[in-house]
Amino acid sequence: MASNIESNRKKKDMNQILQFLENTFEPLVFIFTVSNLAIMGLQAKMPELIVGLKNKKALVLIFVWGWVLGPAIGLLTAWILPLSEPFVIGLLLCSLAPCAPFLPLMVTKADGDMNFASALFPLVAIGTIIFMPLLAPFLIKGVTLSLGALVKLFLLSMLIPLMIGLALKHYMETVSNKIFPLVNLIAKLSALATIIWSFALYSPEMLATVGSFGLLSMTIFMVIIGWITYRIGFGMKQNQRSVMSLGMLTRNGAVVLLAAMTVPDLDPLVITYIIMFILWSFVIAAIAARIFGKQAFKSVAQNST
């Protein structure tokens, strides 16, 4: 009798913990996204950012890599591997949303061009809002996405924090330098918490997908698009090619999750796949950033000799 009471108490406590994690997961992702975009703005320089925005070559590459190459690799991967339908949907949705909010963390590790990254992210985010609703119905039968919901997410969690960070850096640099360590700490802590929350909430579903080729499909997608966008830079500097590669091999998980949640009668495995993709992209991006960092060091050493 006593053991049953104790068991029920433990189950109740566990349910309360899971309920807390579920209730706080979305706000946590929002904090993570906002803080990382603010970091990007606080490190960028407005004149160099404007130069990046006027780079026609970069604009063309962003479009080609983001919404031609990305979906093509997604379709090819889904065709090669025997993926279940929910995983195909998750993969194709992810293929339409390049550039993760944690890009600033990876660009720093890769010793990449933060000004180029600051120009890249809003352009990619705007492109995602335009092309994701347009292309998704063609790639995935029966799937239509809400343009209004994507625009709202982009403005609140991405564009506004980035613009505030840029304005502080440009007009109040002393203030931006003072608040940067705090915002940077929040970004890192929220990144760690997001990973922990994700594992706590979705680990059973993730374990159930072992042997399903889900993780392999993500790896193939990220490695191929990351390699192509880094190797074929069309004259861009090494520290810009690394930014482009990191932007294209990672995915904007917040946008993909929101897009998926607007689809009626969605299989829960789609959400599981997207969460796995976000977590695994963090790992792949960290490995790539380390490699790019070494290449950046070699490039500087060669130029100085």
N, C-alpha and C positions, 0 to 999 in steps of 0.2 A: 504493500500500500504506500509506504513512504517513498519507495523507489519510483513508483508511478507519479507521485506528486512532484518529486524532484525532476523527473523526465519531462513532465508537462511544463514545469517552470522554466527549464532550459529551452524548450521549444518556443515558449512564449517570448523569452528574452531574445532568442535568435530571430524570431519573426519581427520583433520590434527593431532590432538592428538592421535587418534587411529593409524594413519599411523606411527607416531613417536614411539609408543609403539611396533608396529609390527616390525619395523626396528631395534629396540634396544633390543628386547627380546632375540634373539639368542646370541648376544655378552654378555648380562647380565648373561645368564645361563653359558656361558663359564667362565666369571670372577668368578662367584659363585663356579663353580666346581674347577677351578685352585686354588683359595684362600683357599678353604677347604682342598684340598689335600696337599697344601704347609704347612698349619697348622699342619696336621698330621705328616709330615716329621720333622717339627721344634720342635715337642714335643717328638719324638721317640728317643730311644737310640740304636745305631747300634748293639752292641753286643747282647742285648736282642732281637732285631728284628731278628737277624740271628738265635738265639735259637728258636724263634717262627716259622721261615721258615723251620726248621729241625724237627718240631713236627709232626711226621707221623700221630698221632691220630687226630690232628687238620686238617690235609690235607684230611684224609678220611671223617671226619665229614663235612668239607666244601663241598666236592663233593656230599655226600649223602643229606645233608640239601638243598644245592643249586639247584641241577639238578635232584634229584629223588623226595625228599619230596615236594619241591616247585611246580613243574609242576603237581604232583599228587594232591596236595591240590587245585591248579587252576582248574584242570579237574573236581574234585569232586564238587567244588563250582559251576562251570558252569553247572554241571549235576543236582545239587539240585535246583538252582534258575532259574526262567524263564527269562534269560537274552537275550537281542537282540544280533544278530550276531556281530555287531561292538564292543559291550561290552565284548563278549566272546573272540574276537581277542585281545582286549586291555588287558584283564585279563591274557590270556595265554602268551602274549609277556612280560608282567610285571613279570610273574612267572619265567621267564628265566634269569632275571637280578637282582640278589640280591645286597645289599649294596649301600646305597645312598651316594652321596658326602658329605652330611651334617652329616655323621656318627661321625666325631670328636666332633661336638657340643654336640651330644647326649651322647657320651662316657664320656665327661667331666661332664655332668649333672648326669650321672649314677655312677660316680666315678669308671669307668671301667679301664681296663689295656690298656693304649694307645699304648704300644709297641706291644701288641697282635693285636690291631686294625690296626696298621701300617703294620703288617705282613698279616693280614686278607685281607685288601682291594686289594692290587695288585694280590694276589692269586685268589680272587673272580673275579676281573676284567679280568684277563687272562682266567679264566674258562668261563666267560660269552662270551668272544670273540670266544672261541673254541666251546662251546656247544650251544650257541644261534642259530647260522646259521645251526647247525646240527639237532637240535631238533625241531626248529620252523616248518619246512615243515611236520614233523610227527604229531605235535599237531594241526596245523592250515592248512587246505587244501588250496593249491594254493599260499601259502606265502613262498617266498624265500628271504633271507637277504644277503646283501653285506658284505663279510668278510673284504674286503679292507677298506671300510668306517669305520667299527667298529675298526679296528686296528689303523687307522689314528686318530680317536677320542681318543682312549685309550692312545696313545703316547703323543699327544699334550696337552690334558686337564687333564690327570690323572697321568701317569707314570712319565713324565718329572718333573712336579711340586713337586711330592712326592720325587723323587730322589734328586732334588735340595735342598729341605728342609732337607732331611736326611744328605746330604753332608755338608751343612752349620752347622747343629747341631753337627756333628761328628768332623769336621775339623776347624770350625770357630764359636765356641759356643758363644763367646762374640758378634759377629755380629748377630747370630741367635736370641739371647736374645733381642737385640736392635730392630730388625725389627719385632719381633713376635707381639707386640701390634698393629702395623699398619696393618699387614696382618690379624690379628684377627678381627680388626675393619672392614676391607674391606669385610671379610667373612660374618660378621653379617649384615652389611648394604646391601650387595648384596643378602643375603638370604631374608631380609625384602622386598627389591625392587622386587625380583623375585616373591614373594607371591602377592604383590600389582599388578604387571604387569599381572600376571596370572588371577587374579580376574577381572581386567579391560578388558582383552581381551576375556576371556572365560566364564564370569559369565552368560550371556544369555543362552549359550548352557548348562551350568551346571544346571541352574534353570529348563531348559526344560527336564532334566533327572529325576526330582523329581518323585518318585513313580515307577521308572524303576528297582529297586533293585540294581542299580549300586553301590551306597555307601555301601549298606549292603554286597555286594559281596567282596568289598575291605576290609571291617572290618572283615568279617569272615576269609578271607585269612590271614591277618596280625596277628590277635589274635591267630589263631590256630598254625601258623608256629612259631610265637614268643614264645608261651607257650611251645611248644614241644622242641624247641632248647634251651630254658632256663632250663627246668625241666630235660631233658635228656642230661646231660653234660659229661657223661662217665669220671668222675674224674677231670674235669677241675675246676679251682677255681671259686668262685662266680663272681669276677671281669672280668674273661674271658668268663664265660657263659653269662653275661650281654652283653658283646661286640658281641658275636656270635648271640645272640637273636636280638639285635638291627640291626646287619648287615643283618640278614635274613628276618626280618619283613619289612625292608625298601627296596626300589627298586632304581636302578640306572636310574633315569629318563632321563638323557642325552642320555644314550645308547639306552633306549627303544624308545625315541622320534626319534632318528636318524634311528633306525631300522625300525620303522613304516613309516617314510618318504621315505624310499627306496622302499616300496611296491607300485607297480603301481595301479592306480584307487582305492586308499584307501578311505573308507568312513570317512568323517571328524569327525564322532562321535567317531572313534577310538582314535584320537588325544585328543578329549575332555575327554574321559575316562582316558587316561594316565595322562593328566594334573591334573584331579581330584584325581587320585591315588597318585601322587607325593605330592600334598597339604595335602591330608588326612593322608598320611604316616608320614608327619612331625608332625601332631597332635598326632597320635597314638604313635609314637616314643617318643615324649616329655612326654606323660603320662607314658609309659613303663620305660623311663629313670628315672623319678621321683620315681617310685616304686623300681627300681633296686638300686637307690641311698640310699633309706631307708634300703634295704636289706644289702647293703654294710656296712652301719653304724652298723647294728646289728651284722654282721659277724665280724667286727673289735672289737666291744665291747665284744663279746663272746670269741674271741681269746686272748684278753688282761686279761681276768679274770682267 
